[in-house]
Amino acid sequence: MSERRLAAIMFTDITGYTALMGKDEDRAVKMLQINREIHSRLLEKHHGTLIKEMGDGILTSFHSSFDAVKCALEIQSESKKNEIPLKIGIHEGDMIFEGDDVIGDGVNIAARLQDITETGWISASESIYKNVKNKPGIYTAYIGEKFLKNVEEPVKVFNVSDVEIIEEIKPTLEKTKSRKIIPYILLGGIIATIIVVILILRNLPEKQPVADDLAGLIVKKSMAVLPFKDLSPEKDNQYFCDVIKESILNDLQKISELVVKSSQSTEKYRNSDIDIPTIGRELDANYILEGNVFEFGEQFRITVQLIEAESDNHLWSDAYDGTYTDEILTFLSNTSKEIAKKLDVAVTPQEKGRIEYGTQINMEAYDLVIRANQERQNMHRFPRFVKKHFEASLAFLDQALEIEPHYANALAGKGHTYFWMGLFDSAIIYCDRALAINPDNFEAYFVKGDLYQYVPGKTDLEIENLTKAVQLSPSNTWANFLLGKVYWLKKQDVFRAWPYLKKAIEVRGISKKDIYREIFWVTYMSIGDYVKAERFLKNTTQWEDSCDAIWPFAWVYFFQKDYDKALDYLDSVCDIFNCGWQCQKQYWLCFNRQLKFKEAEKIYNRYIEAGYWLYPHDSLDLAFMYKNLGEKDKAEFILNKLQIHFESLYKKNNENFRVAFTLAIIFAIKDEKEEALRYLKRTIDLGGMNVHMLQIEDYVFISLRDDPDFKFLLNHQKEKFSVLRAQLQELEDRGEFEF
């Protein structure tokens, strides 16, 4: 008769025990005896039950997740002292006892978690994590969703430790392939003081890798691939020329020792008469690859040549003569490898495999995926016809999959197309299918990383996928930019972010001004250094006198509470340019923040009479204005409606800091101090509170200004961002960026 029981299930296993038995039986037997003694003693201490032993594997159960984790931590600690290479998996689930045997999904998941865990580590499922998070002495780090053998649904996996887990030492959960942590190149000889700054910011017990450890990884050689020329008599083959060029470029970007300039940076040299040395200087590229395509009937001739930019010397060339067959893909793959060989650039076995992977694809399916990618680009270029291009892209991809059902690039392409349409669930499904076929598919990781930036509470998954994307294509502009951006803006880790942002600038896919404006302006605003924020805004934009610039410049002055300067700026711009709604709205917000509610009401009425509308978050300013004008019924109507809406959102997802902060403002305007403080604290817990958020909304927190808890929160955030300010100053002093 079977018995079902809910329990915290722990599975431990000694790594490499069978091999050790073959090499040193006495040592293996002694290790097993010590391991059993450790388990027996600590199971009794933590109220655990030994279920069964399977060679060097031990299955145990506990009544509580907390007991299981504490026991696992002590077992792992003692195992390390005794040089026992142990892996542990823990899951809370059903155990079914049938005679002398134990079965059930719970047992299987615990065993599979152990199986994918790195030696010396503990992996736990979400059911365990929920019961031990925030418990003293227990630290966790989210690894991601993993598909486990014989488990239908993906399992959210967490590492568990008795010390805070540093990102760099967080282990891989891939047993079948090496996943080196991406080399975080700390530029300019980072010394111990910088390490201390990072430790203060991150509160980590162990140090980050220093520059000396990574010096050998710094890339020195750079190249650009120019648009290929169409030499065909009819001059109607430019599409195929672009396909060839992009294929070679994508393969070269997989080589970590090369800096490969982006397509965007080389497009201006299409059909250009500019000489190679000048192009090299303008792109900061040591080498240039140029090529051409000649089509005559069904015959093709593809020619490529590698040139040293400074001297204009031709270093190497090759050509393909043949028809439109799969042999073209082999030629393109060989081109990248030959270039690396000529430049004496090391290509790792993994990189070589990724380059050669594309040669196994049917040429017709390959061409269809390229056409689908073009249609997807057209979704952005021609938004009026987005549905047409969306459907065309999917049609090409479906045709490709009919020819090659297991074509990972086609599946990832579908994920990419669905993502651009905002269909996130479908995007994830197709990207995961692509990765199941080819675990090194760059596009699938990139799409998932890009997607997760829009999903609250998924920052770790965003970083995980973008990190893998950068590993697979080290010179990809957008992967580097997005990874640097998430570390900078979401993790406030400048030193971790800067190498990626610098790489994005280096490959020329994004202008330095765009990165400076999007990253540095926002950062200096966040840490309260408004003078530098204003300087960055002025020096990196060419639209300071345009309508689009009105709100950023106005808010720089709002943050400084220099409302007179804000009004002077608005007067100077709005008298010259016809920027109706932008001007009226900023005037209204400015008077509201000055607590000049009669003037604010006049501006607001003109704004509405002109036919302009408010965004949902503007309703908070409107409610605040009505409250202080004595029109409490109007204010309460707006606030109650907003409260119902945002509390509903919060119940669905309580990890969205923007929702939490909006609720804090709502309750502050309603003078409900305790609720306002509760949601402010929640916002900080979610990592969403910057100094400027409290300061810019300071006017709505009037009722809290003298509250000790509010003062503590504000001072705490200022102290936190003083470290970020020190990091920025360090980069400035080293000359890493300039105004």
C-alpha positions, 0 to 999 in steps of 0.5 A: 500500500502506497503512502503519499507525504509532502516533504522537503526532499534533499538529494546529495551526490559525490562528484566523480566518485565512480572514477575515484573508485577506479583510481584509488579504492581506499581513498574512495571508501574512506571518503564515502564513510566520512560522507555517511558520518557527516550526513548521519550526524547533521540529519539528526541535528536538523530533524531529517530522515534518511530515506535511502542510499544509492551508492554515493548518493543519499536521499533524505527528507525534512518536515520543513524547508528551513531545516533542509537548507540549514542541514544542506549548508552544514553538510556542504561546509563539512564536505569542503573541509574534508575535501569531499566534492559534493553536489546538493539539490533540494525541492519541496514536493510529494514523496510516494512510499511503495514498500521499500521504494520511494517515487514521485515528482518531488524525488525526481526534481530533487535528484535532477537539481542535484544533477545540474548543480556545480560541485560545492554548491546547493541548488533549490527549487522555487518552493524551497526558495519561497520558504527560506528567502530573507531568513538570517544566514541564508542567501539565495541567487536566482539562476533561471528557469531550467528544463529538467529531465523527465519534468514537463514544466521548467523549474525555477532554480536558485543557488543557496549559500551561507554567504552572499552570492557574488555574480561572478562566482554564481555557478553554471547549471549546464553540465554538458558544456562549459559556460565561462563567465563573460570576461568583465574587462575592468579598464585602466588598471583597476586597483584595490580601492576600486574593489573596495568601492564595488564591495561597499556598493554590492555588500559582497563578502568576496572581491571582484576579479581584478584587471590583472586577471583579465589583461590577456583578454583585452582585444587589440585587433579590429576590422570592418566589413564594407558593403559588397559591390554588385558587379552583375551586368544587370545590377539587380543583385544587391540583396544577395550582396548584402546577404553575403556581407552580413553572413561573413560579418556575423561569423567574424563577430563570434570571434572574441579576439576581434573587434568587428565594426557594426553594419551601421558604421560601414553603410555610409561607405557603400558606393563610396570613393573614399580610400581604405586608409581614410576609412580605417582611420574614420572607423578606427579599424586596423583591417578592412574586408571588401568584396563583390558578387558577379552573377551571370545566368546561374553562375556566381563568382564571390570575391573577398579580399583582406586589406591592412588599412594603414598601408592599403596592402592586400593581405589575402583574398579568395573567391567562390565560383559555382551555382547557388548551392549549399557550398556557398555557406561553406565558403563563407564559413571558411572565409571567417576562419581564414581571416582569423588565421591570417591575422593570427587571431585565436579561434576557440573550438567553441567559436569554430563550432559556432561558425561552422554550424551554419554550413549544415543548413539548406541554402533555400531555407537559409535564404528564406530566413534572410528574407524574413529578417528583412521583413522584420526590419521593415516592421520598424521602417514602415510602421504603417504597414507593420501587420503586412511585414509581420505576416510576411516575416512569419510566412518566410520563416514557416516556409524555411521550417517546412524545408528544415524543421529543426532550423534553430535560426528560423525558430529564433527568427519567429521568436524575434518577430513575435517579440517585435509585435509585443507577443512575449509568451510566443517569443519565449516559446520559439526562442526556447525551441531554438535553444533546445536545438542549438544551445549556442543560438545568439539570436534566441538569447538576445531576444530573451534578454531584450524582452526581459527588460520590459518584464518587472522582476526579471532583471536576473534573467535579462542579465543571464540571457544578454551575458550569453548573447555577448559570449556568443557574439562579442562584437555585437553592438546591441547585446553589449549596449543592453547588457551595459545598460542593465548593469548601469541603470538597474544594478547601479554597477558602473564598473561592471557596465562600462566595458560593455558600453565602451565596446558598443561605442567601439564597434560603432553601432551606436553613437557615443552621443546617444549612449552618453545621453541615454546612460549618463544623463539618466545616471547623473539625474538619478544620483542627484548631480544635476549640474553634470546632468545638464552639461551632458544634456547640452553637450550630447544633443543637437535639439536643445532648442527643439520641442523634444528637448523641452521636458528633459531640460525643464526637469533638470531644473525641477530636480534642482527645485530651481523653478525660476530657471525652469520658467525662464527656460520655458519662456525662452523656448516657447516664445520662439517655437510652436511647441503647444502641448509640451510647453503648456504641460511643463508650465503646469507641472512647474507651477504645481511644484511651486505650490502656486495652484491658482496659476497651475489651474489656469495653465491646466484649463488652457491645456485641456481647452486646446484639446490636449490630454493627460497621461495616467501618471499626470493624474497624480499632479491633477489630484494634488492640484485639486486637493490644494485648491480645496476641491477635495471631491475631485481629488478623492475621485481621481485618487480612489480610481487610481488606487483601485487600478494600481492596487489591482496591478500590485496584486497581480505583480508585487515586484513592479517598483513603478506600481509600488511607487505610484501607490506611495504617491497616492497614499501620500496625497491622501495623507495616509502616512503609514501606507505611503511609507510601506509602499516607499519601503517596498519600492526600495526593496525592489531596487527601484528607488533613486534619489531623484524619485524622492526629490522630484516628488518631494512636493507630494510628500509634504505630509511626510517631510518631518517623519523620521522613517521618511528622513531615514529612507531619503538619507539611506538612498543618498548614501547608497548613491554616493558610492555610485557618484564615486564610481563615476568620478573614478571613471572621469578621473581615468579619462574613460569618458569626457563631456 
